[in-house]
Amino acid sequence: MRQILLFNKPFNVLCQFTDEPQYREQRQTLADYIDCPGFYAAGRLDRDSEGLLLLTNDGQLQNQIADPKHKLPKTYLVQVEGDISSNAISQLKTGVVLKDGTTRPAQAKKVNEPKWLWPRNPPIRERKNIPTSWVELTITEGKNRQVRRMTAAVGFPTLRLIRIKIGPYQLKNLPSGESIMQEIS
């Protein structure tokens, strides 16, 4: 039976089931949250990012989700340092020049801080004289740390990054550290 597991990955959790021996006692992995033999992550989410991670027991589905050639859209909520400008949003929409090339155009819009959002542990750094703002950003490629590099390139460094959607799969109201299994037809 083909299944997919939607997992709300907490901050500071490695996106793998094992860790290097010297770190085993210090860092959490997927094994601290998920006990489903035969399931593997379909894509990655950096340790300092949160939100939706998909795992599956179907190699073909895993490839369709993870392989950039399928251009599966991924949507993020991004808390940035500063009050993001309409010019920065326009740059994100048209593509941002990074060291490894220009990004594809993204869907981007300024949004209010979500009311349903769980607190991050530890909290983000706050500066008295610098506000923060939120952006909803959808990309169709997966360069290394792309969202963080995009917001930094337009002058608004990422403070918190939460993936809320991958293709048709959505985080919705799944609590941090929890998962839900779905059968795939």
N, C-alpha and C positions, 0 to 999 in steps of 0.2 A: 504494500500500500504506500503510495507516494504521499509524503506529508511535508508540511513546512511549519517551522516554529518561528513565531514572531517574538522577539526578545527586546525588552527595553533595557539596554546596556547602561549601567550606571557609570558615572565619571570614575576614572582611575582603574578600570577593569580592562585587562588585556583581552584582545579579540582572538584568543586561542585557548585551547584546553590545558596546555602545559606551559611551564615557564622554565627558564634556565635554572639549573640547580642552585646557583648562588642567590637567586631571588625568590625561590619557592615559598619561603615563609613570609616574604615582605609584600608581594604583589598578588592581587586577586586575578583569577582567570575565569573563563566561561565555566570551568568545572566547579567553581564555587556556587554557581547558580543553576546549571543545567546538567541533568543526568539522563541523557538520551543517546545511548550507544548507536553509532552509525549515522549520526547527524553531524554535518560540517557547515561551517559558516560560508554563506554565499556573499563574498565581498568582505570588506574590512570596515572598521570604525576605529580611529585612533584611540589610544588609552585616555587621552584628555578630552575626548568627545563623548557625547551621550546619545541615547535614543535608539531608534529602530535598527536592529540587526536581524537578518534573516538567516536561519539555518535550515537545512533540508537533508533528507535521506536519499534524494534523487540527484545523481550526478549531472544529468542533462539540464535539469532545472537550475542547479547550482551554477552551471556554466552560463545559462541564459541571463541569470541575475547579475553575475559578477563580471562577465566579459564586456569591456567597453564597446566592442563592435555592435552590441545590441542597443546601445544608447538608451538604456532604461533610465527614465528621469528619476532623480533623487532630490527630495525637498528637505531643506534645513531651516530651522529657526536659528538666527545668529544674533547674539547680543554683541554689539560693537562699542568701542570706546568713542565717545563723542556723539553729537546729534547728526546722524548721517544726512548728507545733502542730496538734493534731487540730482545734482550733477554726478555724484558718486553712484547713485542708483542707475542713471543713464549709462555710465561706463560699464557697470555690471551687466546691463542688458545687451550691450553691443559687443562685449568681449574685452578682456583685460590682458594686457601684455605682461607675461611672466617670463622668467629666465628660460624656461623650456618651451616657449611659444605662446601664442595668443589663445586664450580660452574661447570655446564656442560661446555664442550669445546665451545668456541665462535669463530666466524669468526672475525678476527682482522687484520687491516692493517693501516700503517701510510699513511696519505693523506695530500695534501696541503689544506690550508685554502680555503674554498669555496668562489668563487668570487661573488656568488649570495646572500651571507649571509647578513641579516639585522643587523644593530647595536643593541647591547643590551643596555637597559636602566634600571638601571645604568650599565656602562661598568664594565668588570671584573677588578679585581685588577691586576696591572702590576708591576713587579719588574724590576728595571734597569738591574741587573746582571743575571737574570734568564729568559731564553727564554721560549716560549711556543710552543707546537706542537699539531697536530690534528690526531685523530684516528677515523677510521670508525669501529664500533663494532656491531656485530649482536649476540644477545642472544636468547635462546628459553625457558627461565624461567623468573620468576619475583620476586626474593627475594627483600626485602625492600632495596631501594637505592642501588641496586646491582651494577650498572655500576660505580657509585662513589666509592663504596667499593672495586671493582675490580681494578680500576686504582690506588687507594691509596695503595692497597696491593702489587702492583708491583713497587711502588715507585714514581708514577706520579699522584699527586692529580688532580682531576677534577676541572677545573675553569668554564667551560661552557658545558652544556649538551643539545643537540637538537635531539629529535627523528624525523627521516625522513621517516620511513617506518614501517608499521605493516602488516605482511602478504602481500597481494597483493596491499594494499593501500599505496600511496606515497604522501608525502608533495609537491613534485615538486616545482612549483614557487608560491605557495599560500602565500600571504603576512602575516606577523605576525598580529594576531588579526582578521583575516578573516576566513570565512568558505565557504564550497561548499557542496551542497546536491547532493546525487546520489541515484537513485532508485535501489533496489536489486531485481533480478528476482527469 
